[in-house]
């Protein structure tokens, strides 16, 4: 095998936008533009003044106090929690663990898809099987049931969803866990946007106890620190040891200053912080979709996460068109084609800029 | 394949030592006990006060300024440098990249071996082929030449060496590069202890330009920050893109506070810092080996790195004996058997404690 896996386009588009001559409103990445909690900065200062031994390897699976804090919040045993280098590594470990069970090499993904998932699948020697979601991004468990078989190693879902903004109801999650069990597969539930459940409908896969589900998450979005790289995966007890081994063999351990600051922030940050950020996003959704209405664009109103997918007549969501939009309007989005064929006509805009209104106006003017 | 790779014992022994009732002198890990440079702490404070956008994803391959700083110091193009989550990820990427070339699945390792290498090899689907080193830890290139074949994907070496303390002369490195070229394999040269070249004999594989060598390194040891997780790999131009893809698909990016602090420390720290730490280690080597002489133990005097391997008559280097030594003398080392059969009689002691003299005295008393 010479490498066939593809690199997601995010960094490429961000770079293109960054190199543009014009003033560009960045709606490419999933980078929050709001403040991290004050306690996060405090935690980092505190760490910077610590003893030299604090600067050395944390336990491979992460700082014990951080794992305990997460375990208590999520209602699982500390031993099930592995701190990872962001949700990226958490998903990598979860998918690798599912494939290592040797119960098939197929990974079921939803379409449109977060592009890291197929990339990871191919890198790990698996094959992809896409299940299409509805226009509003909802996933029909019957479609997953029909797609699942002996060959299925894992079903990977993401709710609140990037890019569609769909939040799967409790019943969907329950059925997905059952389908994983029936097919001796693993449900990998990526819940990194759980704090951005804008409509109050989020259900975690942790609500359904099972040896067949792994839950992944991170503090990247919830604490506005995508660059810190602190995430976690919660494994069933019988799957956790080998996942810890892979984590150790790939990364040895995660970054201790980051873990320390996150622990401090978790302990000292109240629910107001998260609620404020949800309010901000709700406002931005309204502002942006109002302007899309004015521009006559089709779009989905997100129930969660950071993104609005929009479709402008005669302007398909290709990389070329995204670059043209950057050059001609100064608005940078992601090409829908990056998320699969089903959204090839669409563009994805991340609401992570204070200039969401201006961006929408620029788009409205351009597509008039 | 259900997982067969083994987890290195380091964390296990560290935990055992940490849980002991007695006062234990920790000579297990490769964790420096000396101060990081003052500029590292400054850098972290500076970062903690940065704008929110500084808290978001760095470029996947690492902060550009850090890659430039490394490229300039190492005399390579910036594009060849990938910042990794420590040397651990750097070696993982390098070995994966060698295997992906599809020129064989065998990885040649030296014996005694740093136990992460065989663990990574097995995890990546490769097979190991061990070449024994001499009593003083030196590697005979003729032995590597005899072991290498069409099946060889990579030759992984580590100089200054963990655990033997050997530093390979320039001629050895030159021949290893040539052997990699002749067999269409990749020399992976792990140079993480390059700043701890105690006898002034270190030669980097970067001194021999080749499309067949990857050099890995980290700031974990040189800046006394094993917990920060900042390392790097330098790839030949034609191998770097796929390595960046794997890095992105596994980790997305590395920790930005860590990278920022390391950049600041590199810029502001003069050669004195490194020289002081070498002096400290040279003193500890002398103190410890003097006491080993007094105890009648066999040992090798390290030319570099942090470790002394010692052999006490009738006390083989098993995990059981290491645990007994912790309980009965309060000195924690690593079992020689963790590094392969050839050093099954030996124990490894890391000189990362200010109590090296006391540790040696305890050992002398115990083995008298």
Interface residues (C-beta under 8 A of the other chain):
Chain A: X1 X2 X3 X5 X6 X7 X8 X11 X29 X31 X32 X33 X34 X35 X36 X41 X44 X45 X47 X48 X49 X52 X53 X54 X55 X56 X57 X58 X59 X60 X85 X86 X88 X89 X92 X100 X101 X102 X116 X119 X120 X123 X224 X225 X226 X227 X228 X229 X242 X244 X245 X246 X248 X249 X250 X251 X252 X253 X254 X255 X256 X257 X258 X261
Chain B: X1 X2 X3 X5 X6 X7 X8 X11 X29 X31 X32 X33 X34 X35 X36 X41 X44 X45 X47 X48 X49 X52 X53 X54 X55 X56 X57 X58 X59 X60 X85 X86 X88 X89 X92 X100 X101 X102 X116 X119 X120 X123 X224 X225 X226 X227 X228 X229 X242 X244 X245 X246 X248 X249 X250 X251 X252 X253 X254 X255 X256 X257 X258 X261
